[in-house]
């Protein structure tokens, strides 16, 4: 009770009497830590009646609202740097955003995890708007916290661990998913601005890319789906197939997250990203940083594009006439059509092709003709995967089919796969005539 009286009385007095917003913000953070996170080493707080109880959660939610007011009223760069402990706020937001669907008490009309997600998003967005005059070292520190916030928004470990009969109704999950996707779009836009304005460590960039990659998968990976080390050698055994399996895919409860994460991963490598930064160079965006980010993301994007093809080739022979799981077939069609419409920053794929050739040499496989593959038309990724598409098409055409219209290949998503394979050959063939005429 003493803790509750303390935190109820002091914030308002401090807010009214002090012009040091930074001190006030840090005080609010300490209150939230005591009431919810409860990381304090003070033994007297362990049994505090307000800690993680409805009253304490309600007061912590009000404190988060005060922090949002401080963030929203920062109207200049100097004000921003002097009044907002950004890294602490983002870390707090990441910690509490991960409590959704947990046993933490909440008000359905004003849940703590949602309001704290808004706080972290607004703080990061505010920094992205002040990038031209911001301090690079401050931005670098923030980048180290972004991945944790991103994971907290996209992942739902508490929901996945709940028995089906104890999960919220589907409408609630859909509403929460929509909320998280909106915040995800804002965070990704702000993060991309951060990474293309300020030099950031490769480890932070790679971790961000890996977060997008893992959440872009429609199902949890199976044994040997990917190399053990996705950071240093993601293209190891690029075209090799794992052992087949007929296990049921482990699907996340929020299927709408996967396509959004894939689109975000694509945005790091697409030509649109580079063009947008070219047009905003006056605002401090650095084309070299944009290209560097695209170069780091390219191998994982190519790996993501080939993944559903490899999974199908490995598992479908064991199913015989049984159709593949509907979500996997839908994802296969979506991935193929997404690749066809994507126009990539071709230069960003040069290291990827070099890595593929190195792995091919190590495995005594044919290497990729760099001059013929990397051309300034945005379709380098299609040429990299072209031979594998032909292999996939040959396997697809030999699959057994039920007669009289009962074949699963007659379903809309399967026909979309067939159409995409045909279009792939057409798109790759476009423009090759003039190339051969020039003797390239």
Steps between C-alpha positions, in 0.01 A plus 500: 500500500790733579636462146161584353472815712853601402451468127156654509617815674841578352457504120248782490704716736816435301327572172362829625818625664782377279603615155734205460289271287783249471506456878122469504504243219760292681293519818195371312709216360612404849140493620396271215797278576388468863134445422521266203846383405599484868873479431585706808736336747313656793362200694215715633356528149470128444182477703358839418126472464499715188767303314354334188147534646210678326548822699873506434451416131246779465739750654788375287279547195440861604876548536549369147246757386709774665809370319312514170417865570867579552594326175225670302589848625865479392487748213871553431816295482647661811178439690497142376852420617467674833156376606466144375699203632428328169684173550343445842154574360544261208637228727205545735258490207658180370477333841135588559383454140602136540246456783200483266286192566686445827338482845582863569177681600377743238213730414346375173435859387851623583741209518849567631676311220321705235564840654865416565534378139372840390757663728794311348374559146450873554842537662675329210295690243583829671870426469466412133336837435795681659770297330684777310601675823511203735815372665631188322619337822151538650342341193747211510400423859133500403562257214617241750154505664287499185525125439364415843202731447439357154501143632264591785250643252513215246529202735226357723663238723231526769223446246675199347540339842131536585276195442259558212197513731664776708602729217315827434227495238616534141359853467719615789808341350427658162452843657825466693677382185380804309626725780841331499531515121437875499768550766731265309468710184584815695797341674635357176474837325675674790766228527572513127543876525734451795711237324532708183592823680741385765781242481385198700696190595462203268401285796198722573402512134530124458296437812226728369502319165493160672200608706311587182614176336381273782162669528452487121482120516147358483600205722769427754816358334558126506832323556760601238269747327771762540872507579594511865670837459270739317718798587829414331405237241125496428543355150680181601344200317272748324330253265544185710182339630451375853335169583132495417234509770122466522474666839234762550650848452537708815304810403504819709158612625521832311544409134470861378840586648698286254415690177556834671844396625587370151401833346717680755795275417446566130487876559861493619619370162251638250576769247224711653701528820805639319291737288323637807831571667636662188210744508552575868875547499450862604349369824819313586429152360819332386480289179813311604337395827188401309703280267690348793173410673371347176820299459465353849131417445538350149622148593224450756239624255620253236498225764143594595388488137639151440384356834140402408627341177752285688243405764256386232764297314608331824158415643257450213644164378397351836144629467437341158137591416446690822508877447753716683364694801291789369699775679827371351356487149357851539837625622673333206274681252540829687879469509527424129276791400677734742836411344361563152382851583813591696764714334816484701814711541714277280832628631399386848496139376864489386629370837211252506597357161864486611400304812288263293791437263732435793258245643449347156876460458527336840224255403626445142186659353473728199571865573284797403602718207527836677499711182186332367320490835557847643348748258344840577140398448400410857455129418828355624320302770283334233807391304671367814200276570423418135667159484332399825163612363553270200582215739189577701282518189625162377412344836160671509405372155579140602282505810214244496155652446156373582263495203154650447581832659598362840869586479630751753695653211168637374457723804544874456820525700658210308405658167658824625825309553489359146429841352785655696747241369399581143527873561843452660641368172338782305627775732854362501498472120401865452788702357733208435482539122689830490755358744589212272504731197768709675699184567482527879 
